[in-house]
Amino acid sequence: MYSIAVAAIFFVQTVDAQQRPPRGRFDNQREAALAQPFKGVFFLDVPPANLFPIKKTGVNTEPVRQAAKAFLSSLNAKDRKKTVFPVDDLEWRKWDNRHRYARQGVGFDKMTKGQRELAFNLLRTSLSARGLKQTQDIMKLNGTLAELTNRFDEYGEWLYWITIMGEPSATKPWGWQLDGHHVVINYFILGDQVVMSPVFMGSEPVKAESGKFKGTVICQAEQGKGLAFINSLNKTQRAKAIVANDKGPTNNIGEAFRDNQVLDYIGIRCSELTAKQKTQLHGLIEVYIGNLADGHAKVKMADIKKHLDATYFGWMGGTKKDSVFYYRIQSPVVLIEFDHQRPIALARSQTPTRQHIHTVVRTPNGNDYGKDLLRQHYRLHHK
């Protein structure tokens, strides 16, 4: 059944999207959120102990460190100063998938061709081939959006920024962040451990029908495999998984400045799935985690598999071939969202469209931005 807590969240989000407050109110909400100490996203249960231990993974992070050092070496003193922040700086939490937010660091639009290649090499060593392609395709689609709206001052392929948190190190914690419209990646490293979250990926439009980047398309696996999974459920399972037959203009709960939340579980618990359905859900999760470089993705997927029976899958919206929908995957070690959103830049409507997609990946129970690993590191080494 659709719980009161979930219904309240759904109602508030729908009303908020329909009655959007003035921009100043958004600014106040953002600053209020940043003023709160980081706690993380939690669910209404007691999480297993020691979810994120400091450990050896056996996956080499040296190429990422060297790529970051090379990128930083290419910057002049002024650009380096505005690019490097302490590893525990609030700057981690100052990301926004919306386009008007003021960014820190060095923008791709201000980089030389050589610096861009070094920046992309940092992404290349950190992400899988698919993750890098999707990131670059989102950037291209932001260029398509500029062409469609003729708002080149607001949208564009190169309006993305990189910051480095801490000094790249083989033993000490550090990381990097890519921040911009419709793609945000937070990437924390401690030794050979990696936490890549929060991650935001999406676009409006999701496919370029014309222009410089014609044919570019994103998020089709996330969309198609999600729809295939809900349609693999029998009638009894669907009654539990589908918490609302209609969806609002926007339903994501894990976007910018929403670091601290306590959520109810929605949908069906995976212990109620068949072995084949569990494999299918595992494959859907792997689409998102597979944006991470292969070795680290395997480490993360092994962790997710360990908690698969305690994972929930919830759905809002239709289940037909052309339906719009929202789904959420909630696990002790991962939170994933997919949302067809209302058009904003290309039209004004409260009706969700398949041409505007938002996806979010978070690490619940306190380890977004690697915060729980950082806490343990400080406790061990900075008494």
Number of C-alpha atoms within 10 A of each C-alpha: 13 13 13 10 13 17 13 11 15 20 14 13 18 17 13 13 16 14 9 10 10 8 9 9 11 12 12 11 13 16 13 11 17 18 10 10 10 15 17 20 21 20 16 9 11 9 14 10 7 8 14 16 11 16 11 10 13 12 16 14 20 15 14 23 21 17 21 23 17 16 21 22 13 16 16 9 11 8 14 18 12 13 20 20 22 14 21 16 11 14 18 22 19 17 25 21 20 14 17 11 14 11 20 19 20 22 20 19 14 13 17 12 11 11 19 17 15 21 23 17 20 22 26 21 20 25 24 20 17 15 20 20 15 20 22 18 22 27 23 22 29 30 23 28 25 18 16 16 12 11 13 16 8 15 23 21 20 18 22 24 21 21 24 27 24 18 19 23 19 17 10 15 23 24 28 29 26 23 29 27 26 23 26 25 22 24 26 26 26 23 20 17 22 25 23 28 23 28 26 25 22 27 26 25 24 23 22 23 13 12 12 13 16 13 12 19 18 22 20 12 12 18 21 12 17 23 22 16 17 21 13 13 16 10 10 8 16 17 14 18 24 24 22 21 11 13 22 25 21 24 25 20 16 21 20 18 16 14 24 19 15 15 16 16 21 23 27 22 21 19 13 13 16 11 11 10 16 18 14 17 22 15 17 21 22 18 16 21 23 22 22 27 21 16 16 26 20 16 15 21 20 12 16 21 17 11 16 22 15 15 22 21 22 22 27 22 19 18 18 11 9 10 13 24 28 28 26 26 23 25 25 23 24 24 23 22 23 24 28 28 27 23 20 12 14 14 8 9 13 16 14 21 20 19 18 20 28 24 26 24 25 27 25 25 26 22 24 28 29 26 19 20 24 21 14 14 16 12 10 9 8 8 6
